[in-house]
Amino acid sequence: MYRYDEFDHAFVSARVEQFRDQVDRRLSGDLAEDAFKPLRLMNGVYLQLHAYMLRVAIPYGTLNAKQMRMLAHIARKYDRGYGHFTTRQNIQYNWPKLSDTPDILSELASVEMHAIQTSGNCIRNVTADHFAGAAADEVADPRPYAEILRQWSSLHPEFSFLPRKFKIAVTGAPSDRAAIQVHDIGLHLKKNEAGELGFAVYVGGGQGRTPLIAKKIRDFLPEADLLTYVTAIVRVYNLNGRRDNKYKARIKILVHETGVEELTRQVEVEFDQIRDSELKLPEADIRSIEAYFAPPALADRAEGWEALARAKKADAAFATWVGQNVQPHSHPDYGMVTISLKPIGGTPGDASDAQMDLVAEIAERYAFDEIRVSHEQNLILPHVAMGDLYAVYQALEKSGLATANAGLITDMIACPGLDYCALANARSIPVAQEISLRFGSQARQAEIGELKIKISGCINACGHHHVGHIGLLGVEKKGAELYQITLGGSGDENSSIGEIIGRGFEPEKVTDAIETIVDTYLGLRLDPKETFLLAYRRVGPKPFKDALYGATAEAA
């Protein structure tokens, strides 16, 4: 993984001291909140319902054991003993004191971490496939390019005050595990017919108030042109994006209103003017960054398969966990382990300080000191030998981290909702917990198969409900919480926005509605291999509407 150089250390340390001065002036009353707000946001500090919240960047979701231990330490010392991992592969602390935030940032800097640009109208944390550098289906590791984009975008003087926030995601496999088509810019690493690396470029995706799937504007961009082309896109957006209406300020609205052909033309004109500028990436620089992400030296461990087979035979729960939470690695003697942060009845994405410490210990001992955060709010050990899986499982099981539900109905995404967020209209966490308890049976989950539920407490869609196979959006109606259901969304390589199925449901009726939807799916699928999403795309919304509202009722 990337290691800070001297510039990085000086840059982050200077930023900490600058923010310390800003906080001191705010606390003394010398700096008004209106002036302080954009400063704290650029350093990841929000003002939530009950307290300040600090969002810490985990670039492209990669960290090591030392950094994870620091996150645990901050949870213990400055918060309430836990952290919340987010859909941008970051971590949030919900209860820090404003006066403590400079010290938190200083401690983060000591392990090469920060909170810069985790908020504000700037280029946010660049995200990537959580299996990057390990997946069996990968064309190339996307993280070197995400790191190049991180270095380029950090405090970029031209792009620090964009019309609205700006999000970039990179994936390096045919299976899109980074949801690139619902980002402002999505980059798909691929090879052309000559075997050269480059990118398919998508622009104008996003969720929120106006959900849209991104448009492909370049089928193949040579890797050397990455920064020049991204610069051209952001310049066109910065010049033409709406600043008079924050609800229409994202690049997706610009693409929609301008038209993809005209926007592409403008980007290409700008690109032609700068394609041979200093932003063109020299081959040596790309390979230099790439060297930081060289995979660990994975020795052949064929003997581990026998140990794995014995353990699976002796422990049925372990066998289930392997089948659900371990994915194929590029090396046949290793696997990629998903550590579910979705215990049955728990809060999706939360991890205690003790759990974070344990994950750090396991990563050092069994996973080459490498941990990932997925945009689905789980943790990943990308390189674990087959022969070590049982020891990893046993350690996780003792700490409540061995839930075998990756990709199943209880592996839900949920935003903090009205329990924490000042923008929310409804609670997300209690709804997720109730659904999890209703469907918590391992046998029931196995019967249902792959099904992604995603929950947002407001239209900002931090819970990615628009691309959930089943999406829940919390709204407020006449002072009461109500939940709107969408069906058929997806954030993969065949992305789609879910369809609103009908009138909303009261909190006490939501779980029953989900059960009705699931039972309807089980009754109409062709065979157990037909997933919920495939079945929905085959039959459409009518059977589900009829089941929820009655065959003769008109859905509101």
N, C-alpha and C positions, 0 to 999 in steps of 0.2 A: 504494500500500500504506500501511498505518497508520504514522504517525510518533508517537513518544513526545511527550507534553506534559510540562510541568514536574513534575507529580505522578508520572508514570511514571519519569522520570529519578531523582527523589529516592527513590522507593519501591525501585527496583532497586538503586541504590547503597547504600542503607541495609541492604538484605538482604545484599549482598556483605560489608559490614563486619561485620555480625552473624555471618555464617558464618565469616569469617576468625577471629574471636574463638573460635568454637566449635571450629574446627580446631586452633588454637593450644592450647586447653585439652585437646583430645583427645591431641595429640602430646606434651604435657608430662605426661600422666597424671592431670590434674585432672578429666577427664571420662571416665567409664567407657564402654565400647563400647555397653552396653545403653542408656545415656542418650543417647549420640551417634547411634545408629542412626536413630531417627525424625527427627533434625535433618538428618542428611546425606541421607536419602531425600527429604525435602521440598525439597532442593536438587539432586536428580538424581544423587547419588553412591551407587553400589552397590559392594558388595564381591563380586567375581567369583571364579572359580577361582584365577587367578594374580595378580590385581592389582585395584585399584579401577577402576570404569568410571564415566564421566560421561556423562549423557544430557542433551543441550541441546535446549531447546524451539524448534521452528520453527512458530509458531502458524498453523494452517490451511495449512501447507506453503508459505508465501510468504516469499521473501527477495529481497534485491537483490544486486548485484555486490559492494558493499562488505562486506556480511555474509558472502557466500560466501568472499571473500578472507580474512576473519578466521577462518573455519572452517579454511581451508587453513593459515593461519599457526599456529593452535593445533595442528593435526596435525603440523606441522614442529617446533615449539618444545617442545611438551609431550608428544607421543605418538610414534608410530613411523611417521609420514608418511602416515597415511590416516585416514579416518573411515568409519563404517558407518551408512548411512541406513536408517531403520526403517519398520515398518508403521504407526507413528503419525506419520509425516511429520517425525520428529525425526532427530537425528544422535547417534551414540554414539562415544565414544573409549574404547578398551579398555585403555590402558596409562598413564593419568596417575598421577603421584604425589599422594598425599593432600595433602602440603605445598604442592603447586602449584595445587590446585583454587581457592583464593581468588583467585589471580592470574589464572587462566583466566576465572573469573567476572567479574573486574574488566575484563578485556579484552573479553569479550562485552558487558558493559554499555556500553562505549564505542561500540558499533555497534547499540545497542538490542536486545540479545539477553540471554537468561538461561536458567537451568535449573530455575526454580521450578515445583513441582508436576509434574515429570516422573516422579515416583514417589510412593509413600505412599498412604494411604487417603483420598484427596481427589479433587477433580475434575481430571482430567488434561488434557493438551493437547487442545484442541478441533480436530477434523480436518474437512476439507472436500474437495470435488471438486477434483482437481488441475488441471482445465481451467476452473475458475471464472473468470467474467468474460471468457471468450474463446469458449467452445463455441457452435457453431451451434445446438444444441438447447436452450440454457439459457432458462429462464423468468425467472430473476433471479440475480444474483451472491450466493451464500450467505456470502461472507467477511465482509461488514459484520455479519451476525448472529453469526457465529463470534467476531468481535472483541468485540461486546457481551457475549457469554457469557464470553469470556476476562476482560474487565475485571470483570464481576460476580463471577466465581468465584475470582479470585486472592486467596489468603489469606482467603477468606470465613470469618468467625469461627464461623458455625454449621455449616459443611460442611468443615472442615479435618481432622476425624477421623471419617470415615464408617465404617460397618461394613466396607467394603472399597473398593478403587479404583473410580472412576466415570468412564465415558468417553462423550463426546457427539460425534456427527458430524452434519454438515449438507450437504445436496445441493440443487442448484437446477435440476435437469434431469430429464426423464422417465427417462433412463438413469441409474441410480444408480452413480456411480463413487466413492462414499465408503463403501460397505458399511454403510449406516445401520441395516440390520435385524439386524446382529450387534453393536450397541452398546447400552449401558445406556439411553441416549435417542438416538433417531434422528429428525432433523427434515428433512422433505421440503418445500422451498419450492414453492408452487403458487399459482394464482389461482382464485378462486371465480367463480361465474357473473356477478357484478357487476364482475369485473376487479380485485378487491382482492387484495393479497398476503397470504399467511398460510402456515400449516404443517400438513401431516399429521404427527401425533406418534406415534412408535413407542416402546415401552418394553419392557425386559426381554430384549433380545437379548444374545448373548455366546457365547464359545467355551469353551476350557478344559475342565475335567473334566466339565461338564454343558453341552454345546452346545445353545443354543435360539435360535430365530428370534423376533425381537421381535413384540409384538402392537400393532396400531394402536389407540390409545385416543381419538384425536381425528382426524376427517377434515379439519377446517379450524379452525385456531386463528389469530385475527387477529394480525398482526405486533406490534401494541402490547401484546399479552398474553404475549409470549415469556418474559420474565423471571418474571412472576407464575406462569405455568403450570409452568415448569421448577422454580421454587422449590417449588411445591406437590408436585411429583413427588419431589424430593429430600428434602423434609421427611417425607413419608410413608415413604420408604425409610429415612431416618435414624432415625425412631422405631421402625419395625417390622422392619428388617433384622436378620438373625441376627448376633450378636456372639460367640456361644459356639462357633462352628464356622466357620473361615475358608473351608472348602470349600462352605459353604452360605450365605455372607454376601453374595453379589452380588444385585442387584435382580432378576435373572432368576429366582432361586429364590423370592423373595418373590412375584413375579407368578405363578409356577407353583403355589406352595402356597396362595396366597390366592385365586387365580382372577382372571382379567382383569376380569370384571365388578365384583367387590368392590373390587379395587384402583382401578379407574377411579372408582368411587363415592367412595372415600376421597380421591382426588386432586381430584375435582370439589368436594367439601365444603371442602377446604383452599383451593382456588382461589377459591371464592365468598367466603371470608373476607378474601382479600387482593387480589382482582382490581382494586380501585380504590385500592390503596396506592401509595406512592412508587415501587414497582417497575414500575408501568405506564409504558410507553415513550412519551414525547411524540413526535409526528411530527417535530418539529424536530430532536430528538436522533438519531432514526434516520437522517434525511437528512444530518445533520452527519457521522456515522460513514461513511455511504455515500459521501460526497464524497471520502474518503480512497482509495476504491477505484475512482474514475473511470477508465475505460479510457484508454490513451494515444491521442493524436490520430493515427489511422491514415489517412494519405493514400492516395488511390487509386493503385494500382501495377499497372494492367492490363498494362503492357508487360512485367512480370516473367514472365507466362505464356509468352511466346515464348522468353525466356532459359531458363526451366525446361524447356521442351520440347526445346530444343537440347542442354542438358546431359544430360537423360535419354537422349536418342538416342545421345550420345557415350559415356556411362558407364553400363553396365548395372548395376553395383553401386549406383550412386547412384539409379538408377530403382527398384531393389528397396527401398532404404532409404526413399525417398519413399513408396512404396506401403505400407510396413509401419509406419513411425514418424512419419508426418505425418498429422494429423487435420484435418477441416474446421473453419475458424474462422468466427465470425459475420460477419467481413468477407471477401468472396470473394477478395480479392487477398492474403490471409494464410493461414498454417497454424499449427497447434500441433504443436511438435516434441517427441517423446519421445527423450531421451538415455538409451539403455539402459546401466544399470550391471550388465549381465549378459553380459560377454564370454564367448565359448565357452571353457569350462574355468575360468572365474574364480569369485570369491567374490561371490554375489549381494548387491548393495547397497553394496559397498565402492567408495570413490573415493580416489585418492591426492591429496596436496596439490597436485601439478602439474596434475592433472585438474580439481580444484576451481578453481584459478586460471584455467585455460583457459575453463571454463564462465563464470566471472565476466567474462572479457574478451569472449567471444562475446555474452553478454547485454547488455553495455554497447554493443557495436557494432551488433548486429543485432536485439536483442529488447527494446528500450525499458527496459533495466536491470531486467528482471524474470525470476525463476527460481521454479520450483515443485518441491516434493518430492512424489512420489506415494506412496500407501500401498502401492503395489506395488514400492517401493524403486528407483524410477527418478527422473531429473530431467526437468523439462519447461521448454521455452522457449515461453511461451504465445502470443507475438505475433511471428511471423517472416514477412516478405514473401516471396511465391513467388519473386521474382527474386533473393533472398538465400540461398535454400536450398542452392544448390551450394557457395557460399563457406562456409556453416556446416558442411555435410557434410565438406568437405575439411579444415577445421580440426579437427573431431571425429575424423576418420579417422586423422590423424597421432598422436592421443593415445589411440587404442584405444577411442574412445567412439562409434563409428559402427556398432555391431552392429545389423543390421536384423532384430530379433526381437521387437519389442513385441507382446505378446499371443500369442506362439508358445510352443512347448513348452520352449525354453531360457530363456524370460523367467520364471524361477522366483522365487518368494518363499522365503526360507530364514532361519530364526533363526540366531544364532551357535552354538547347540548346545553340545555337550560340549567343543568346543575352547576355549570361554571361560566358559560359564555354569555356575554352581554348582548350578543346579536341574536341569540337563539329564541325561537318561539315555543319550543317544546323540548322535553327531555328525550335524550337518546339512550342513555345508559340503562335506565330501568326497563325500557322496552327490549333492548338487546338481552338483558339478563333473563327476562321472562320467556322470551323465545328460546333462549339457550336451555333453560330448564325444561321447557315443554318438549324439546326435541333432543334432549341430552342422551338418551339411550343410544349406545353404540350400534345396536342392531337396527334401530330406526334410522339412524344417520346413514348406515351402510345401504339400507334399502332405498333411501332417497337418492344417494349418490351426489355427484358434484352439483352444488347449488350455492350461489353467492348472494347473501343478503347484505345490503349496505344501507346505513341509516344516517340521515342528516337531521339536525335539529332546526335548520332554517334553510332558506333558498340559496345560501352561499355554497352549499353542497360540499362541505369539508368531509362528509362521510361518503362522498362519491355515489349517492343514491341513484343518480341518473344512469350509471353503468352497472348497477346491480341486476343480476338475474331477477331478483325481487328487490325493489328499492322502496324505502320508507322516507317520506319527507314530513317532518313536523311543521305544522302551520298553526296559526292562532285564528279561531273563529268565535266571535262574540265572547272574548275573554277566556275561552277554554282551548285546551290542546286538542288537536285533531291530526290524524296521520293519513296522508295521501299515499296510495300504493301505485308504483309503476312496475311493469313487467317487461322482460325481454331486453334489458340493457346488457351491455358487455364492454369491457375495457381492453380486450385482447386485439389480435391482428384483424379480427372481423368485428370491429367496434360498432356499437349501436346505442342509441339513446332509448331508454325504457319508455313505454307508452303508459300514460295515466289511465288506470283501469276503471275509475269511477269516483263516486263521492268518497270522502274520507271516513276514517273510523276513529271512534273515541279510544283513549288509552286502554281501557279495560276490554276492548273488543279486537284490538290489533292482532294479538296472538291467535285468537280463534280464526281471524281472517287468513292469516298465514297458513294455518292448518287446513283450511278449506282449499286454498290454492295448491298446497302440496298434495292433498288427497285427490284433487282433480287431475293433477299431473300424473300421479301414480295410476289413475284409472284410464288415462288415455294414451300413455306412452306405448310404443310398439313393442319394446322389450327393455330389460334393465340397462342395456347399453345406450339407450336414447336418453340423453341428459335432459334436464328441465329446459335449458335454453334451446336445444334442438327441437324438443317437442313443441315449445311455444312458437318457434319460428315456423313450424310445420302447420299448426292448427290455428294460430292467431289468438286474439284476446277473447273471442266470444264464449268458449266453454268456461273460462274463468269468470267472466262477467256474469254469466248465467248462474254459476255456482255461488257467487258472492251476493248477488242482488236479486236473483230470481229470473227465470227465463223471460218473463213478460215485463220485468221492471226496466225502466229506462235509467241507465247510469247517469248520475248527475255530473 
